[in-house]
Amino acid sequence: MNNKGLETQIRDEIMDMVHSRKSLMLSSLDENGLPYASYAPFAVGDDCLYVLISEIAVHGKNLQLNPQASALIIEDEDTANELFARLRVFYRVRAEMIEPETTDWQQGIDSLQSRHGERINNLSKLSDFKLFRLHPNGGRYVKGFGKAYQIEGGTLSGDSLSHLREGHKKRSNVSA
């Protein structure tokens, strides 16, 4: 397979992975710049991810204070073939809060509702729930040992991909 064909295959794998999960791990920064990890159900938009989060939640407050965050979509450990090399895709993201009652709001809520059901409709009617669009800005796709790819650009599957060829190294003082 040529490089173009392989890149297309990897892009398809990334999107299959994203579509196969219903929640993501979200790391946001608090007012002191300290990281906070949580999770959120998500939906996929046009080269973005949507999350609906209460401003009562720490990560909801954090995203309003600082839009820089990261998102990790990872396979379940119970079904992973290798716990130390779980299939995963990581994105650096910029969170954009979407104003209620706009076309963008309705698009995001519709995407979330089609994926997660009627609960989204109920939550979206509560004033403390904020809709965020997570714009990717690069990341990494890992599909096993020695099978990691740098994702470049502002799309979920990458404007370009590069195989990370720098492998693991043995310690020099460890006997064989």
C-alpha positions as CSV (number, residue, x, y, z in Angstrom):
1,M,0.0,0.0,0.0
2,N,1.4,3.4,-0.9
3,N,1.7,6.2,1.6
4,K,-1.4,8.0,0.4
5,G,-3.4,4.7,0.8
6,L,-2.0,4.1,4.2
7,E,-2.8,7.6,5.3
8,T,-6.4,7.3,4.1
9,Q,-6.6,4.0,6.0
10,I,-5.3,5.5,9.2
11,R,-7.7,8.5,8.9
12,D,-10.6,6.0,8.5
13,E,-9.4,4.1,11.6
14,I,-9.2,7.3,13.6
15,M,-12.8,8.2,12.7
16,D,-14.0,4.7,13.4
17,M,-12.4,4.9,16.8
18,V,-14.1,8.3,17.5
19,H,-17.5,7.1,16.4
20,S,-17.2,3.8,18.4
21,R,-17.0,5.6,21.8
22,K,-19.7,7.6,23.5
23,S,-17.7,9.5,26.1
24,L,-14.3,11.1,26.3
25,M,-11.8,12.0,29.0
26,L,-11.4,15.8,29.3
27,S,-8.5,17.6,30.8
28,S,-9.1,21.3,31.5
29,L,-7.2,24.0,33.4
30,D,-8.5,25.7,36.5
31,E,-8.0,29.4,37.4
32,N,-4.5,28.6,38.6
33,G,-3.5,26.7,35.5
34,L,-3.7,23.4,37.3
35,P,-5.1,20.4,35.3
36,Y,-8.4,18.8,36.1
37,A,-9.4,15.5,34.5
38,S,-13.0,14.4,34.1
39,Y,-15.2,12.9,31.4
40,A,-18.2,13.8,29.3
41,P,-20.5,12.2,26.8
42,F,-19.8,13.6,23.3
43,A,-21.0,13.8,19.7
44,V,-19.2,14.3,16.5
45,G,-19.7,17.5,14.4
46,D,-18.0,18.8,11.3
47,D,-14.4,18.3,12.4
48,C,-15.3,19.0,16.0
49,L,-16.6,17.3,19.1
50,Y,-19.7,18.6,21.1
51,V,-20.1,18.3,24.9
52,L,-22.9,19.5,27.1
53,I,-21.6,20.3,30.5
54,S,-23.1,22.0,33.6
55,E,-21.3,25.1,34.7
56,I,-21.7,23.7,38.2
57,A,-19.2,21.0,37.2
58,V,-15.5,21.9,37.7
59,H,-14.6,21.2,34.0
60,G,-17.6,23.3,32.9
61,K,-16.3,26.3,34.9
62,N,-12.7,25.6,33.7
63,L,-13.7,25.6,30.0
64,Q,-15.4,29.0,30.4
65,L,-12.2,30.4,32.1
66,N,-9.7,28.8,29.8
67,P,-10.6,27.3,26.4
68,Q,-7.4,25.3,26.1
69,A,-8.0,21.6,27.0
70,S,-7.3,18.1,25.8
71,A,-9.6,15.2,25.0
72,L,-8.9,11.5,25.1
73,I,-11.0,8.9,23.4
74,I,-9.9,5.4,24.5
75,E,-11.1,1.9,24.1
76,D,-12.5,0.1,27.2
77,E,-9.9,-1.7,29.2
78,D,-12.2,-4.7,29.6
79,T,-12.1,-5.3,25.9
80,A,-8.5,-4.2,25.1
81,N,-6.1,-6.8,23.8
82,E,-3.2,-5.1,25.5
83,L,-3.8,-2.9,28.6
84,F,-0.5,-1.1,28.0
85,A,-1.3,-0.2,24.4
86,R,-5.0,0.5,24.4
87,L,-6.4,2.0,21.2
88,R,-6.8,5.7,21.7
89,V,-6.9,9.1,20.1
90,F,-5.8,12.3,21.9
91,Y,-6.6,15.8,20.8
92,R,-5.4,19.3,21.9
93,V,-8.6,21.3,21.7
94,R,-10.0,24.8,22.0
95,A,-13.4,24.9,23.6
96,E,-15.9,27.3,22.2
97,M,-19.1,27.9,24.2
98,I,-22.1,28.1,21.9
99,E,-24.9,30.5,22.7
100,P,-28.3,28.9,23.2
101,E,-31.1,29.3,20.7
102,T,-28.7,29.7,17.7
103,T,-28.3,27.5,14.7
104,D,-25.0,26.3,16.0
105,W,-26.6,25.4,19.3
106,Q,-29.4,23.4,17.7
107,Q,-26.9,21.6,15.4
108,G,-24.8,20.6,18.5
109,I,-27.8,19.6,20.6
110,D,-29.2,17.6,17.6
111,S,-25.9,15.7,17.2
112,L,-25.8,14.9,21.0
113,Q,-29.5,13.9,21.1
114,S,-29.1,11.6,18.1
115,R,-26.2,9.9,19.9
116,H,-27.4,9.9,23.5
117,G,-31.2,10.2,23.4
118,E,-33.9,12.2,25.0
119,R,-31.8,13.1,28.1
120,I,-29.9,15.6,26.0
121,N,-33.1,17.4,25.2
122,N,-34.0,17.6,28.9
123,L,-30.5,18.8,30.0
124,S,-30.3,21.4,27.2
125,K,-33.4,23.1,28.8
126,L,-31.5,23.7,32.0
127,S,-29.8,27.1,32.1
128,D,-26.6,25.8,33.9
129,F,-25.8,23.4,31.0
130,K,-23.5,24.9,28.4
131,L,-22.8,23.5,25.0
132,F,-19.1,23.5,24.0
133,R,-17.7,22.8,20.6
134,L,-14.2,21.3,20.9
135,H,-12.0,22.3,18.0
136,P,-9.1,19.9,17.5
137,N,-5.6,21.3,17.0
138,G,-3.5,18.3,16.5
139,G,-3.1,15.2,18.6
140,R,-2.0,11.6,18.5
141,Y,-3.5,8.3,17.4
142,V,-2.1,5.1,19.1
143,K,-3.1,1.7,17.8
144,G,-0.5,-0.4,19.6
145,F,3.2,-0.7,20.3
146,G,5.2,1.0,17.6
147,K,2.0,2.1,15.9
148,A,1.5,5.7,16.9
149,Y,0.7,8.6,14.6
150,Q,1.0,12.3,15.1
151,I,-2.2,14.1,14.0
152,E,-1.5,17.6,12.5
153,G,-4.0,20.3,11.8
154,G,-7.5,21.3,12.7
155,T,-9.5,18.2,11.7
156,L,-10.4,15.1,13.7
157,S,-8.7,12.8,11.3
158,G,-5.8,15.2,10.7
159,D,-4.7,17.4,7.8
160,S,-1.6,15.3,7.8
161,L,-0.4,12.3,9.7
162,S,3.1,11.2,10.5
163,H,4.2,7.8,11.9
164,L,6.2,8.2,15.1
165,R,9.2,5.9,14.4
166,E,11.1,6.7,17.6
167,G,10.7,3.4,19.5
168,H,11.1,2.3,23.0
169,K,14.7,1.8,24.2
170,K,16.2,-0.7,26.6
171,R,18.0,0.7,29.6
172,S,21.8,0.2,29.2
173,N,22.3,-1.3,32.7
174,V,19.6,-4.0,32.4
175,S,20.9,-7.5,31.7
176,A,19.4,-9.5,29.0
